Amino acid sequence: MDVAALVFDVFGTVVDWRAGVAREAARLLGPDVDAAAFADAWRARYEPSMGQVRAGERPFVPLDVLHRESLPSALAEVGIDGVRDEVAAGLVLAWHRLDPWPDTVPGLTRLRSRFVLAPLSNGGVRLLVDVARRAGLPWDLVLGAEVVGRYKPDPEVYDSAPRLLALPPARVLMVAAHVEDLVAARARGLRTAYVYRPLEFGGDPAPPETDPGADLSVGSLEELAAALGC
């Protein structure tokens, strides 16, 4: 593929959101809470909260705001009837403290030897910067939802990457562990690579092993680097 830049989904593709949120929940809420169940409950509110913005029912707000608003109902699902403000703030910051998958940093480091790299995520700019600094992610710049005031899969998010990188869409490769993300990227002319992350949701549900519509389907970012000659 004649690509010059790679843009990445972050939550689930580059970092392990479930383990990170559960770790911080266990620390902040104590050992009696089912931290993994809480992480799943919170993540289940992710798409519906963004859907209100996509539908024009409310103005764009960064993901941190949506996470804070959906926190009480996620806590209630695991039997917690509210927390102190400082605990709620710490839980929201759990999304800033996520760990990379083991192959992420070596894979990105190899890829950066040949390509421009950026997140194309629904995370806010500060969130993505914090995750990158903590995890050592070698981005060249930060792209995504907050840059254009839209949430994926709105076309404007995918269109922003080639526009801001001064490249034709076909020279930008979208990398994600979510087929629906790649379908939306292909509709805007981007090339696509699927990364199989079987443990994103703890193994249940299991994601598809490949995306037949993608240019590449790989099992790790190091495998992607090898496929692209890095």
C-alpha positions as CSV (number, residue, x, y, z in Angstrom):
1,M,0.0,0.0,0.0
2,D,1.2,3.5,-0.9
3,V,0.3,5.1,2.5
4,A,2.2,7.8,4.3
5,A,0.3,8.1,7.6
6,L,-1.4,5.7,10.0
7,V,-4.2,6.9,12.3
8,F,-5.4,4.7,15.2
9,D,-8.5,4.0,17.2
10,V,-7.2,4.1,20.8
11,F,-9.6,2.5,23.3
12,G,-9.3,-1.3,22.8
13,T,-6.9,-1.0,19.8
14,V,-3.9,0.7,21.3
15,V,-4.7,0.5,25.1
16,D,-6.5,-1.9,27.3
17,W,-9.4,0.3,28.6
18,R,-11.1,-2.5,30.6
19,A,-8.1,-3.5,32.7
20,G,-7.1,0.1,33.3
21,V,-10.6,1.3,34.4
22,A,-11.0,-1.8,36.6
23,R,-7.7,-1.2,38.2
24,E,-8.5,2.4,39.1
25,A,-12.0,1.4,40.2
26,A,-10.6,-1.2,42.6
27,R,-8.2,1.4,44.0
28,L,-10.8,4.1,44.5
29,L,-13.9,2.1,45.3
30,G,-12.4,-0.7,47.4
31,P,-12.1,-4.5,47.1
32,D,-15.8,-5.2,47.6
33,V,-16.7,-3.8,44.2
34,D,-16.7,-6.0,41.1
35,A,-14.3,-3.7,39.3
36,A,-14.5,-5.5,36.0
37,A,-18.3,-5.4,36.0
38,F,-18.2,-1.7,36.7
39,A,-15.8,-1.1,33.8
40,D,-18.1,-3.0,31.5
41,A,-21.2,-1.1,32.8
42,W,-19.4,2.3,32.2
43,R,-18.3,1.3,28.7
44,A,-21.8,0.2,27.9
45,R,-22.9,3.9,28.3
46,Y,-20.1,5.1,25.9
47,E,-22.0,4.8,22.6
48,P,-25.4,6.0,23.9
49,S,-23.9,9.2,25.4
50,M,-22.1,10.0,22.1
51,G,-25.2,9.2,20.2
52,Q,-26.9,12.2,21.7
53,V,-24.2,14.5,20.3
54,R,-24.3,12.8,16.9
55,A,-28.1,13.2,16.7
56,G,-27.8,16.9,17.4
57,E,-29.7,16.5,20.7
58,R,-26.9,18.4,22.5
59,P,-23.7,20.3,21.6
60,F,-20.4,18.6,21.3
61,V,-18.7,18.1,24.7
62,P,-15.4,16.2,25.3
63,L,-15.5,12.5,26.3
64,D,-14.5,13.3,29.9
65,V,-17.8,15.2,30.3
66,L,-19.8,12.3,28.9
67,H,-18.0,9.9,31.2
68,R,-18.7,12.0,34.2
69,E,-22.4,12.2,33.4
70,S,-22.7,8.5,32.9
71,L,-20.8,7.6,36.0
72,P,-23.7,7.6,38.5
73,S,-25.8,5.0,36.6
74,A,-22.7,2.8,36.0
75,L,-22.0,2.9,39.7
76,A,-25.6,2.1,40.5
77,E,-25.4,-1.0,38.3
78,V,-22.8,-2.4,40.6
79,G,-24.6,-1.4,43.8
80,I,-23.0,1.9,44.6
81,D,-25.3,4.8,45.4
82,G,-23.0,7.8,44.7
83,V,-19.4,8.7,45.6
84,R,-17.6,11.8,46.8
85,D,-16.8,14.4,44.1
86,E,-13.1,13.7,44.4
87,V,-13.6,10.0,43.9
88,A,-15.8,10.7,40.8
89,A,-13.1,12.9,39.4
90,G,-10.5,10.2,40.0
91,L,-12.6,7.6,38.3
92,V,-13.0,9.9,35.2
93,L,-9.2,10.2,35.2
94,A,-9.0,6.4,35.0
95,W,-9.5,6.8,31.3
96,H,-6.3,9.0,31.2
97,R,-4.3,6.2,32.9
98,L,-4.7,3.2,30.6
99,D,-2.0,0.8,29.8
100,P,-0.9,-0.2,26.3
101,W,-1.2,-3.7,25.0
102,P,2.2,-5.4,25.2
103,D,2.8,-5.1,21.4
104,T,1.7,-1.5,21.2
105,V,4.8,0.5,21.9
106,P,7.2,-1.7,20.0
107,G,4.8,-1.9,17.1
108,L,4.3,1.9,17.0
109,T,8.0,2.6,17.3
110,R,8.7,0.4,14.3
111,L,5.9,2.0,12.3
112,R,7.0,5.5,13.1
113,S,10.3,4.8,11.3
114,R,8.4,5.0,8.0
115,F,5.0,6.7,8.7
116,V,3.4,9.6,10.4
117,L,1.4,8.3,13.4
118,A,-1.6,9.9,15.1
119,P,-4.6,8.8,17.2
120,L,-8.0,9.2,15.5
121,S,-10.1,8.6,18.6
122,N,-13.2,9.7,20.3
123,G,-11.1,10.7,23.3
124,G,-10.5,14.3,24.0
125,V,-7.1,16.0,23.3
126,R,-5.9,16.2,26.9
127,L,-7.1,12.6,27.5
128,L,-5.1,11.3,24.5
129,V,-2.0,13.3,25.5
130,D,-2.1,12.0,29.1
131,V,-2.5,8.4,27.8
132,A,0.4,8.9,25.4
133,R,2.7,10.3,28.0
134,R,1.9,7.6,30.5
135,A,2.2,4.7,28.0
136,G,5.0,6.1,25.9
137,L,3.0,6.2,22.7
138,P,5.1,7.9,20.0
139,W,2.5,10.0,18.2
140,D,3.5,12.7,15.9
141,L,0.3,14.7,16.5
142,V,-3.2,14.2,18.0
143,L,-6.3,14.0,15.8
144,G,-9.8,12.9,16.5
145,A,-13.2,13.9,17.8
146,E,-12.4,17.0,19.8
147,V,-10.4,18.5,16.9
148,V,-13.4,18.6,14.7
149,G,-16.2,18.7,17.3
150,R,-17.7,15.4,16.1
151,Y,-17.7,11.8,17.3
152,K,-16.9,8.8,15.1
153,P,-18.4,7.4,13.0
154,D,-19.4,10.8,11.7
155,P,-17.7,11.4,8.4
156,E,-16.1,14.6,9.5
157,V,-13.7,12.8,11.9
158,Y,-12.3,10.5,9.1
159,D,-12.2,13.4,6.6
160,S,-10.1,15.5,9.1
161,A,-7.1,13.1,9.0
162,P,-6.2,13.4,5.3
163,R,-7.1,17.1,5.3
164,L,-4.9,18.0,8.2
165,L,-2.1,15.7,7.0
166,A,-2.3,17.2,3.5
167,L,-2.7,13.7,2.0
168,P,-5.2,12.0,-0.3
169,P,-7.5,9.8,1.8
170,A,-6.1,6.7,0.1
171,R,-2.7,7.5,1.5
172,V,-4.0,7.3,5.1
173,L,-4.4,4.0,6.8
174,M,-7.0,3.7,9.6
175,V,-6.0,1.0,12.2
176,A,-8.7,-0.3,14.6
177,A,-9.9,-3.3,16.5
178,H,-13.5,-2.5,15.7
179,V,-15.0,-3.4,12.3
180,E,-17.6,-0.7,12.4
181,D,-14.9,2.0,12.7
182,L,-13.1,0.6,9.7
183,V,-16.3,0.4,7.6
184,A,-16.9,4.1,8.3
185,A,-13.3,4.9,7.4
186,R,-13.5,3.0,4.1
187,A,-16.6,5.0,3.2
188,R,-14.5,8.1,3.3
189,G,-11.7,6.7,1.2
190,L,-9.2,5.7,3.8
191,R,-7.3,2.4,3.7
192,T,-7.9,0.1,6.7
193,A,-6.2,-2.4,8.9
194,Y,-8.0,-4.6,11.5
195,V,-6.2,-5.6,14.7
196,Y,-7.6,-8.6,16.5
197,R,-7.9,-7.9,20.2
198,P,-9.6,-10.9,21.7
199,L,-9.4,-9.7,25.3
200,E,-10.8,-6.2,24.9
201,F,-14.0,-7.1,26.6
202,G,-12.4,-9.8,28.7
203,G,-13.0,-12.5,26.0
204,D,-16.8,-12.2,26.1
205,P,-18.0,-11.3,23.6
206,A,-15.2,-12.4,21.3
207,P,-14.5,-10.1,18.4
208,P,-14.2,-11.4,14.8
209,E,-10.7,-12.7,14.1
210,T,-10.5,-10.7,10.8
211,D,-12.3,-8.0,8.8
212,P,-12.7,-9.3,5.3
213,G,-13.2,-5.8,4.0
214,A,-9.9,-4.5,5.4
215,D,-6.7,-4.2,3.4
216,L,-4.9,-6.0,6.3
217,S,-6.0,-8.1,9.3
218,V,-3.3,-8.6,11.9
219,G,-3.0,-10.0,15.4
220,S,-0.7,-7.2,16.8
221,L,0.8,-3.9,15.9
222,E,4.2,-5.6,15.5
223,E,2.6,-7.8,12.9
224,L,1.2,-4.7,11.2
225,A,4.7,-3.2,11.2
226,A,6.1,-6.3,9.6
227,A,3.4,-6.3,7.0
228,L,4.2,-2.7,6.1
229,G,7.9,-3.3,5.8
230,C,9.0,-1.8,9.1
